[in-house]
Amino acid sequence: MLETTAALGKALMDGLWALFGVPVPGFAFSFGQMWLGVLLASISILVVRFIFGFGGGSRGESPRTSSTNRPKISKERRHDEF
């Protein structure tokens, strides 16, 4: 039973691995090379964003009153926790 399961797994992996060698229509590279390029490009973008600190969105918590220059906060609510 273990041998047949191993043989089935090997056949499945061989079939899936062979799909990475199929050339992309109209281009001179395979699907495996394309996915490797996409992976490397996304990692490069993440590294550049991390190093230079841009993109993404707000960092940390912004104050509740950031939408106005002169917030009107009642005396009872001035020392409330966020």
Number of C-alpha atoms within 10 A of each C-alpha: 6 7 8 9 10 11 12 12 12 12 12 12 12 11 11 11 12 11 13 15 13 13 15 14 9 6 7 8 13 16 15 17 16 14 12 11 12 12 11 12 12 11 12 12 11 13 12 13 13 11 9 8 11 10 10 7 6 8 7 6 7 9 8 9 11 9 9 8 7 8 10 9 10 8 7 7 8 9 9 6 5 6
